[in-house]
Amino acid sequence: MASRNFMKITIKVIPRSGRQLFSLTKEGVLKCYLQSPPEGGRANKELIDQLSEALDIPRRAMCIVQGATSRTKVVEIEGLVSIDEVWERLGLGLQKTIV
């Protein structure tokens, strides 16, 4: 059986922000700004949709494993091997300004 590569990343979600954006804080925390409200799982769905699109990984390859009802979430993603790969795919590898 082939081994699978899983990575867990912690994301601070900002719902109802009026924009869709990933950024890093000066402490190195990944933030995701979402347009959806945190009701009925809409913000969680938007988070997975945005990650899927930005990382070019199918939605079925990721899930929220902690924090489903919290703004701080842990997302498990299959198919990534390093945090540098995550930053690069999110466009944060060369981020000049830290939020």
N, CA, C and O atoms as CSV, one atom per row, in Angstrom:
chain,resi,resn,atom,element,x,y,z
A,1,MET,N,N,0.840,-1.182,0.000
A,1,MET,CA,C,0.000,0.000,0.000
A,1,MET,C,C,0.888,1.249,0.000
A,1,MET,O,O,1.837,1.336,0.780
A,2,ALA,N,N,0.588,2.191,-0.852
A,2,ALA,CA,C,1.381,3.415,-0.937
A,2,ALA,C,C,1.080,4.323,0.249
A,2,ALA,O,O,-0.068,4.443,0.677
A,3,SER,N,N,2.123,4.959,0.771
A,3,SER,CA,C,1.901,5.892,1.869
A,3,SER,C,C,1.415,7.220,1.299
A,3,SER,O,O,1.766,7.599,0.181
A,4,ARG,N,N,0.621,7.903,2.069
A,4,ARG,CA,C,0.068,9.187,1.637
A,4,ARG,C,C,0.721,10.303,2.430
A,4,ARG,O,O,1.067,10.132,3.599
A,5,ASN,N,N,0.884,11.437,1.789
A,5,ASN,CA,C,1.442,12.610,2.449
A,5,ASN,C,C,0.303,13.478,2.952
A,5,ASN,O,O,-0.516,13.957,2.166
A,6,PHE,N,N,0.250,13.681,4.264
A,6,PHE,CA,C,-0.741,14.553,4.872
A,6,PHE,C,C,-0.022,15.680,5.590
A,6,PHE,O,O,1.053,15.483,6.157
A,7,MET,N,N,-0.612,16.845,5.562
A,7,MET,CA,C,-0.073,17.975,6.294
A,7,MET,C,C,-1.226,18.649,7.020
A,7,MET,O,O,-2.322,18.777,6.474
A,8,LYS,N,N,-0.983,19.074,8.235
A,8,LYS,CA,C,-1.975,19.834,8.987
A,8,LYS,C,C,-1.484,21.264,9.105
A,8,LYS,O,O,-0.334,21.515,9.465
A,9,ILE,N,N,-2.375,22.202,8.794
A,9,ILE,CA,C,-2.030,23.610,8.942
A,9,ILE,C,C,-3.105,24.302,9.770
A,9,ILE,O,O,-4.291,23.985,9.672
A,10,THR,N,N,-2.669,25.243,10.577
A,10,THR,CA,C,-3.577,26.032,11.402
A,10,THR,C,C,-3.875,27.332,10.665
A,10,THR,O,O,-2.976,28.009,10.168
A,11,ILE,N,N,-5.159,27.658,10.609
A,11,ILE,CA,C,-5.598,28.848,9.877
A,11,ILE,C,C,-6.534,29.659,10.762
A,11,ILE,O,O,-7.470,29.116,11.347
A,12,LYS,N,N,-6.282,30.942,10.857
A,12,LYS,CA,C,-7.173,31.874,11.549
A,12,LYS,C,C,-8.126,32.430,10.493
A,12,LYS,O,O,-7.695,33.082,9.542
A,13,VAL,N,N,-9.415,32.169,10.664
A,13,VAL,CA,C,-10.430,32.557,9.681
A,13,VAL,C,C,-11.099,33.859,10.111
A,13,VAL,O,O,-11.466,34.028,11.274
A,14,ILE,N,N,-11.251,34.767,9.165
A,14,ILE,CA,C,-11.940,36.036,9.395
A,14,ILE,C,C,-13.173,36.044,8.490
A,14,ILE,O,O,-13.079,36.443,7.329
A,15,PRO,N,N,-14.343,35.602,9.013
A,15,PRO,CA,C,-15.557,35.576,8.185
A,15,PRO,C,C,-16.133,36.977,7.995
A,15,PRO,O,O,-15.800,37.908,8.728
A,16,ARG,N,N,-16.999,37.102,7.000
A,16,ARG,CA,C,-17.684,38.365,6.691
A,16,ARG,C,C,-16.718,39.522,6.497
A,16,ARG,O,O,-17.020,40.652,6.881
A,17,SER,N,N,-15.574,39.257,5.913
A,17,SER,CA,C,-14.578,40.317,5.752
A,17,SER,C,C,-14.806,41.135,4.486
A,17,SER,O,O,-14.211,42.200,4.319
A,18,GLY,N,N,-15.665,40.642,3.591
A,18,GLY,CA,C,-15.925,41.364,2.355
A,18,GLY,C,C,-14.887,41.113,1.277
A,18,GLY,O,O,-14.939,41.717,0.205
A,19,ARG,N,N,-13.945,40.225,1.558
A,19,ARG,CA,C,-12.917,39.903,0.566
A,19,ARG,C,C,-12.443,38.471,0.767
A,19,ARG,O,O,-12.714,37.858,1.800
A,20,GLN,N,N,-11.746,37.952,-0.208
A,20,GLN,CA,C,-11.156,36.618,-0.115
A,20,GLN,C,C,-9.658,36.782,-0.288
A,20,GLN,O,O,-9.180,37.192,-1.346
A,21,LEU,N,N,-8.918,36.452,0.777
A,21,LEU,CA,C,-7.489,36.717,0.770
A,21,LEU,C,C,-6.796,35.835,1.791
A,21,LEU,O,O,-7.339,35.580,2.866
A,22,PHE,N,N,-5.594,35.366,1.462
A,22,PHE,CA,C,-4.731,34.688,2.419
A,22,PHE,C,C,-3.599,35.643,2.761
A,22,PHE,O,O,-3.093,36.346,1.886
A,23,SER,N,N,-3.194,35.674,4.035
A,23,SER,CA,C,-2.054,36.496,4.438
A,23,SER,C,C,-1.362,35.842,5.622
A,23,SER,O,O,-1.897,34.932,6.255
A,24,LEU,N,N,-0.165,36.325,5.905
A,24,LEU,CA,C,0.594,35.876,7.068
A,24,LEU,C,C,0.724,37.028,8.044
A,24,LEU,O,O,0.963,38.166,7.640
A,25,THR,N,N,0.569,36.737,9.332
A,25,THR,CA,C,0.832,37.751,10.345
A,25,THR,C,C,2.330,37.782,10.609
A,25,THR,O,O,3.062,36.907,10.146
A,26,LYS,N,N,2.788,38.782,11.348
A,26,LYS,CA,C,4.220,38.852,11.653
A,26,LYS,C,C,4.668,37.689,12.524
A,26,LYS,O,O,5.858,37.378,12.586
A,27,GLU,N,N,3.707,37.040,13.203
A,27,GLU,CA,C,4.022,35.855,14.009
A,27,GLU,C,C,4.032,34.578,13.174
A,27,GLU,O,O,4.330,33.501,13.690
A,28,GLY,N,N,3.710,34.692,11.897
A,28,GLY,CA,C,3.717,33.534,11.014
A,28,GLY,C,C,2.414,32.758,10.989
A,28,GLY,O,O,2.382,31.615,10.535
A,29,VAL,N,N,1.331,33.372,11.474
A,29,VAL,CA,C,0.018,32.731,11.477
A,29,VAL,C,C,-0.655,32.969,10.130
A,29,VAL,O,O,-0.711,34.100,9.646
A,30,LEU,N,N,-1.164,31.902,9.531
A,30,LEU,CA,C,-1.890,32.018,8.270
A,30,LEU,C,C,-3.303,32.504,8.558
A,30,LEU,O,O,-4.019,31.915,9.367
A,31,LYS,N,N,-3.700,33.588,7.889
A,31,LYS,CA,C,-5.052,34.126,8.027
A,31,LYS,C,C,-5.764,33.982,6.693
A,31,LYS,O,O,-5.168,34.156,5.630
A,32,CYS,N,N,-7.052,33.661,6.769
A,32,CYS,CA,C,-7.875,33.569,5.577
A,32,CYS,C,C,-9.094,34.463,5.767
A,32,CYS,O,O,-9.913,34.235,6.657
A,33,TYR,N,N,-9.202,35.469,4.931
A,33,TYR,CA,C,-10.340,36.372,4.957
A,33,TYR,C,C,-11.407,35.807,4.031
A,33,TYR,O,O,-11.135,35.487,2.873
A,34,LEU,N,N,-12.627,35.687,4.556
A,34,LEU,CA,C,-13.730,35.083,3.811
A,34,LEU,C,C,-14.901,36.048,3.723
A,34,LEU,O,O,-15.063,36.919,4.577
A,35,GLN,N,N,-15.705,35.890,2.699
A,35,GLN,CA,C,-16.898,36.718,2.540
A,35,GLN,C,C,-18.102,36.127,3.261
A,35,GLN,O,O,-18.996,36.868,3.670
A,36,SER,N,N,-18.142,34.829,3.423
A,36,SER,CA,C,-19.307,34.145,3.996
A,36,SER,C,C,-19.412,34.357,5.502
A,36,SER,O,O,-18.402,34.540,6.181
A,37,PRO,N,N,-20.641,34.331,6.020
A,37,PRO,CA,C,-20.829,34.394,7.469
A,37,PRO,C,C,-20.532,33.029,8.096
A,37,PRO,O,O,-20.573,32.007,7.411
A,38,PRO,N,N,-20.236,33.015,9.388
A,38,PRO,CA,C,-19.915,31.751,10.059
A,38,PRO,C,C,-21.167,31.002,10.510
A,38,PRO,O,O,-21.207,30.483,11.625
A,39,GLU,N,N,-22.164,30.941,9.675
A,39,GLU,CA,C,-23.421,30.286,10.032
A,39,GLU,C,C,-23.719,29.166,9.052
A,39,GLU,O,O,-23.526,29.312,7.845
A,40,GLY,N,N,-24.187,28.056,9.579
A,40,GLY,CA,C,-24.567,26.930,8.735
A,40,GLY,C,C,-23.412,26.302,7.979
A,40,GLY,O,O,-23.624,25.641,6.962
A,41,GLY,N,N,-22.197,26.498,8.459
A,41,GLY,CA,C,-21.038,25.906,7.805
A,41,GLY,C,C,-20.598,26.611,6.533
A,41,GLY,O,O,-19.736,26.108,5.814
A,42,ARG,N,N,-21.183,27.777,6.246
A,42,ARG,CA,C,-20.856,28.474,4.993
A,42,ARG,C,C,-19.405,28.960,4.951
A,42,ARG,O,O,-18.744,28.856,3.918
A,43,ALA,N,N,-18.911,29.490,6.075
A,43,ALA,CA,C,-17.513,29.944,6.093
A,43,ALA,C,C,-16.561,28.758,5.962
A,43,ALA,O,O,-15.536,28.861,5.289
A,44,ASN,N,N,-16.889,27.639,6.597
A,44,ASN,CA,C,-16.048,26.442,6.472
A,44,ASN,C,C,-16.001,25.962,5.028
A,44,ASN,O,O,-14.937,25.600,4.525
A,45,LYS,N,N,-17.145,25.958,4.365
A,45,LYS,CA,C,-17.195,25.532,2.961
A,45,LYS,C,C,-16.373,26.478,2.093
A,45,LYS,O,O,-15.624,26.035,1.223
A,46,GLU,N,N,-16.515,27.779,2.331
A,46,GLU,CA,C,-15.746,28.749,1.551
A,46,GLU,C,C,-14.244,28.578,1.798
A,46,GLU,O,O,-13.448,28.693,0.866
A,47,LEU,N,N,-13.855,28.306,3.041
A,47,LEU,CA,C,-12.441,28.077,3.347
A,47,LEU,C,C,-11.895,26.905,2.543
A,47,LEU,O,O,-10.844,27.019,1.913
A,48,ILE,N,N,-12.605,25.777,2.560
A,48,ILE,CA,C,-12.157,24.594,1.816
A,48,ILE,C,C,-12.138,24.885,0.314
A,48,ILE,O,O,-11.213,24.476,-0.387
A,49,ASP,N,N,-13.158,25.589,-0.176
A,49,ASP,CA,C,-13.188,25.957,-1.602
A,49,ASP,C,C,-11.987,26.827,-1.977
A,49,ASP,O,O,-11.349,26.599,-3.004
A,50,GLN,N,N,-11.679,27.827,-1.140
A,50,GLN,CA,C,-10.559,28.728,-1.424
A,50,GLN,C,C,-9.221,27.996,-1.357
A,50,GLN,O,O,-8.353,28.203,-2.205
A,51,LEU,N,N,-9.057,27.142,-0.351
A,51,LEU,CA,C,-7.823,26.355,-0.252
A,51,LEU,C,C,-7.666,25.433,-1.453
A,51,LEU,O,O,-6.581,25.311,-2.021
A,52,SER,N,N,-8.762,24.786,-1.832
A,52,SER,CA,C,-8.728,23.864,-2.964
A,52,SER,C,C,-8.281,24.578,-4.237
A,52,SER,O,O,-7.433,24.078,-4.976
A,53,GLU,N,N,-8.857,25.740,-4.479
A,53,GLU,CA,C,-8.510,26.501,-5.675
A,53,GLU,C,C,-7.069,27.011,-5.611
A,53,GLU,O,O,-6.319,26.877,-6.578
A,54,ALA,N,N,-6.684,27.591,-4.484
A,54,ALA,CA,C,-5.349,28.183,-4.362
A,54,ALA,C,C,-4.236,27.143,-4.376
A,54,ALA,O,O,-3.169,27.378,-4.942
A,55,LEU,N,N,-4.484,25.991,-3.752
A,55,LEU,CA,C,-3.458,24.953,-3.661
A,55,LEU,C,C,-3.501,23.982,-4.828
A,55,LEU,O,O,-2.609,23.148,-4.982
A,56,ASP,N,N,-4.544,24.088,-5.656
A,56,ASP,CA,C,-4.740,23.188,-6.797
A,56,ASP,C,C,-4.807,21.732,-6.328
A,56,ASP,O,O,-4.144,20.846,-6.866
A,57,ILE,N,N,-5.631,21.529,-5.311
A,57,ILE,CA,C,-5.849,20.204,-4.725
A,57,ILE,C,C,-7.357,20.011,-4.613
A,57,ILE,O,O,-8.062,20.949,-4.242
A,58,PRO,N,N,-7.873,18.823,-4.922
A,58,PRO,CA,C,-9.320,18.594,-4.828
A,58,PRO,C,C,-9.843,18.798,-3.403
A,58,PRO,O,O,-9.147,18.524,-2.426
A,59,ARG,N,N,-11.066,19.278,-3.310
A,59,ARG,CA,C,-11.689,19.490,-1.998
A,59,ARG,C,C,-11.748,18.212,-1.181
A,59,ARG,O,O,-11.639,18.250,0.045
A,60,ARG,N,N,-11.918,17.085,-1.851
A,60,ARG,CA,C,-12.019,15.814,-1.125
A,60,ARG,C,C,-10.701,15.431,-0.449
A,60,ARG,O,O,-10.678,14.532,0.392
A,61,ALA,N,N,-9.593,16.110,-0.813
A,61,ALA,CA,C,-8.279,15.809,-0.235
A,61,ALA,C,C,-7.984,16.651,0.999
A,61,ALA,O,O,-6.865,16.627,1.513
A,62,MET,N,N,-8.979,17.396,1.481
A,62,MET,CA,C,-8.759,18.211,2.678
A,62,MET,C,C,-10.005,18.238,3.540
A,62,MET,O,O,-11.129,18.126,3.051
A,63,CYS,N,N,-9.778,18.389,4.836
A,63,CYS,CA,C,-10.907,18.496,5.760
A,63,CYS,C,C,-10.479,19.258,7.008
A,63,CYS,O,O,-9.304,19.291,7.374
A,64,ILE,N,N,-11.463,19.863,7.641
A,64,ILE,CA,C,-11.233,20.557,8.905
A,64,ILE,C,C,-11.267,19.499,9.994
A,64,ILE,O,O,-12.298,18.864,10.218
A,65,VAL,N,N,-10.139,19.309,10.672
A,65,VAL,CA,C,-10.052,18.269,11.697
A,65,VAL,C,C,-10.182,18.832,13.105
A,65,VAL,O,O,-10.354,18.082,14.066
A,66,GLN,N,N,-10.101,20.150,13.226
A,66,GLN,CA,C,-10.266,20.786,14.529
A,66,GLN,C,C,-10.749,22.211,14.318
A,66,GLN,O,O,-10.291,22.896,13.403
A,67,GLY,N,N,-11.675,22.661,15.162
A,67,GLY,CA,C,-12.124,24.042,15.108
A,67,GLY,C,C,-13.268,24.323,14.157
A,67,GLY,O,O,-13.391,25.446,13.667
A,68,ALA,N,N,-14.107,23.342,13.881
A,68,ALA,CA,C,-15.213,23.541,12.937
A,68,ALA,C,C,-16.122,24.697,13.345
A,68,ALA,O,O,-16.715,25.343,12.482
A,69,THR,N,N,-16.240,24.968,14.646
A,69,THR,CA,C,-17.089,26.064,15.114
A,69,THR,C,C,-16.270,27.206,15.704
A,69,THR,O,O,-16.815,28.072,16.388
A,70,SER,N,N,-14.984,27.214,15.448
A,70,SER,CA,C,-14.071,28.225,15.973
A,70,SER,C,C,-13.464,29.007,14.818
A,70,SER,O,O,-13.504,28.558,13.673
A,71,ARG,N,N,-12.910,30.157,15.108
A,71,ARG,CA,C,-12.225,30.919,14.054
A,71,ARG,C,C,-10.827,30.380,13.786
A,71,ARG,O,O,-10.261,30.626,12.721
A,72,THR,N,N,-10.273,29.655,14.732
A,72,THR,CA,C,-8.974,29.016,14.520
A,72,THR,C,C,-9.227,27.562,14.163
A,72,THR,O,O,-9.806,26.808,14.945
A,73,LYS,N,N,-8.788,27.180,12.980
A,73,LYS,CA,C,-9.081,25.847,12.454
A,73,LYS,C,C,-7.789,25.114,12.119
A,73,LYS,O,O,-6.776,25.728,11.786
A,74,VAL,N,N,-7.846,23.799,12.214
A,74,VAL,CA,C,-6.755,22.952,11.748
A,74,VAL,C,C,-7.300,22.177,10.560
A,74,VAL,O,O,-8.289,21.452,10.671
A,75,VAL,N,N,-6.640,22.342,9.422
A,75,VAL,CA,C,-7.064,21.688,8.187
A,75,VAL,C,C,-6.014,20.649,7.812
A,75,VAL,O,O,-4.819,20.940,7.757
A,76,GLU,N,N,-6.483,19.435,7.558
A,76,GLU,CA,C,-5.599,18.370,7.097
A,76,GLU,C,C,-5.701,18.308,5.579
A,76,GLU,O,O,-6.793,18.252,5.013
A,77,ILE,N,N,-4.537,18.319,4.934
A,77,ILE,CA,C,-4.489,18.345,3.476
A,77,ILE,C,C,-3.640,17.185,2.994
A,77,ILE,O,O,-2.517,16.983,3.457
A,78,GLU,N,N,-4.184,16.432,2.069
A,78,GLU,CA,C,-3.447,15.319,1.477
A,78,GLU,C,C,-2.749,15.795,0.208
A,78,GLU,O,O,-3.337,16.507,-0.606
A,79,GLY,N,N,-1.502,15.399,0.052
A,79,GLY,CA,C,-0.797,15.680,-1.189
A,79,GLY,C,C,0.267,16.753,-1.115
A,79,GLY,O,O,0.971,16.986,-2.098
A,80,LEU,N,N,0.406,17.419,0.030
A,80,LEU,CA,C,1.452,18.429,0.191
A,80,LEU,C,C,2.532,17.878,1.109
A,80,LEU,O,O,2.242,17.121,2.036
A,81,VAL,N,N,3.766,18.257,0.851
A,81,VAL,CA,C,4.856,17.693,1.637
A,81,VAL,C,C,5.583,18.711,2.506
A,81,VAL,O,O,6.291,18.321,3.434
A,82,SER,N,N,5.431,20.001,2.232
A,82,SER,CA,C,6.140,20.987,3.047
A,82,SER,C,C,5.323,22.264,3.188
A,82,SER,O,O,4.490,22.590,2.342
A,83,ILE,N,N,5.584,22.975,4.276
A,83,ILE,CA,C,4.896,24.243,4.500
A,83,ILE,C,C,5.339,25.271,3.453
A,83,ILE,O,O,4.565,26.156,3.087
A,84,ASP,N,N,6.573,25.157,2.976
A,84,ASP,CA,C,7.038,26.063,1.918
A,84,ASP,C,C,6.204,25.908,0.652
A,84,ASP,O,O,5.934,26.883,-0.049
A,85,GLU,N,N,5.800,24.671,0.367
A,85,GLU,CA,C,4.942,24.416,-0.790
A,85,GLU,C,C,3.578,25.086,-0.601
A,85,GLU,O,O,3.010,25.626,-1.550
A,86,VAL,N,N,3.062,25.047,0.623
A,86,VAL,CA,C,1.791,25.719,0.928
A,86,VAL,C,C,1.940,27.215,0.695
A,86,VAL,O,O,1.125,27.818,-0.002
A,87,TRP,N,N,2.987,27.826,1.278
A,87,TRP,CA,C,3.181,29.275,1.136
A,87,TRP,C,C,3.317,29.652,-0.337
A,87,TRP,O,O,2.734,30.638,-0.787
A,88,GLU,N,N,4.086,28.868,-1.080
A,88,GLU,CA,C,4.289,29.166,-2.499
A,88,GLU,C,C,2.974,29.113,-3.268
A,88,GLU,O,O,2.678,30.010,-4.057
A,89,ARG,N,N,2.193,28.076,-3.043
A,89,ARG,CA,C,0.924,27.938,-3.771
A,89,ARG,C,C,-0.090,29.004,-3.376
A,89,ARG,O,O,-0.936,29.387,-4.183
A,90,LEU,N,N,-0.007,29.487,-2.132
A,90,LEU,CA,C,-0.910,30.546,-1.687
A,90,LEU,C,C,-0.407,31.928,-2.095
A,90,LEU,O,O,-1.067,32.936,-1.843
A,91,GLY,N,N,0.766,31.967,-2.725
A,91,GLY,CA,C,1.327,33.246,-3.135
A,91,GLY,C,C,1.976,34.000,-2.001
A,91,GLY,O,O,2.161,35.213,-2.094
A,92,LEU,N,N,2.330,33.302,-0.922
A,92,LEU,CA,C,2.913,33.954,0.243
A,92,LEU,C,C,4.411,33.719,0.353
A,92,LEU,O,O,5.058,34.257,1.252
A,93,GLY,N,N,4.964,32.928,-0.543
A,93,GLY,CA,C,6.384,32.614,-0.486
A,93,GLY,C,C,7.266,33.837,-0.654
A,93,GLY,O,O,8.350,33.914,-0.076
A,94,LEU,N,N,6.803,34.786,-1.441
A,94,LEU,CA,C,7.569,36.003,-1.695
A,94,LEU,C,C,6.878,37.226,-1.109
A,94,LEU,O,O,7.119,38.351,-1.548
A,95,GLN,N,N,6.023,37.007,-0.120
A,95,GLN,CA,C,5.276,38.119,0.463
A,95,GLN,C,C,6.241,39.134,1.050
A,95,GLN,O,O,7.080,38.796,1.885
A,96,LYS,N,N,6.118,40.371,0.611
A,96,LYS,CA,C,7.009,41.433,1.069
A,96,LYS,C,C,6.474,42.111,2.329
A,96,LYS,O,O,7.243,42.471,3.221
A,97,THR,N,N,5.173,42.280,2.398
A,97,THR,CA,C,4.565,42.953,3.533
A,97,THR,C,C,3.841,41.943,4.390
A,97,THR,O,O,2.992,41.195,3.906
A,98,ILE,N,N,4.179,41.925,5.659
A,98,ILE,CA,C,3.506,41.024,6.589
A,98,ILE,C,C,2.410,41.806,7.277
A,98,ILE,O,O,2.649,42.889,7.812
A,99,VAL,N,N,1.217,41.262,7.262
A,99,VAL,CA,C,0.042,41.935,7.820
A,99,VAL,C,C,0.132,41.941,9.330
A,99,VAL,O,O,-0.761,42.461,10.000
